[in-house]
Amino acid sequence: MNWDRVEGNWKQLKGNIKEQWGKLTDDDLDVIAGRRDQLEGKLQERYGYAKDQASSEIDTWYNSRNWLP
């Protein structure tokens, strides 16, 4: 997985991230700033996910994004 794509396109992806995980606030997205570890942490915080579950959800989301450049 090449997470650099997400980091590089974070501004364009923020809306999609909010659709996927609606409990994340705009402030959360600004703090995350495309960093996977920050996204995992915020999902754990907002949704009560275990680390493995947050990672799995992110992998599923990422792999379904065939529109990423």
JOPEVEN-V444345 format. One record per backbone hydrogen bond with DSSP energy under -0.5 kcal/mol. CO is the residue of the C=O (numbers start at 1). NH is the residue of the N-H. Records with the same first field share a line. If there is no record, write none. Layout:
CO = NH + NH
This chain:
1 = 3
2 = 5
3 = 6 + 7
4 = 8
5 = 9
6 = 9
7 = 10
9 = 12 + 13
10 = 14
13 = 17
14 = 18
15 = 19
16 = 20
17 = 21
21 = 24
25 = 29
26 = 30
27 = 31
28 = 32
29 = 33
32 = 35
34 = 36
35 = 39
36 = 40
37 = 41
38 = 42
39 = 43
40 = 44
41 = 45
42 = 46
43 = 47 + 49
44 = 48
50 = 54
51 = 55
52 = 56
53 = 57
54 = 58
55 = 59
56 = 60
57 = 61
58 = 62
59 = 63
60 = 64
61 = 64
62 = 65
64 = 66
65 = 68
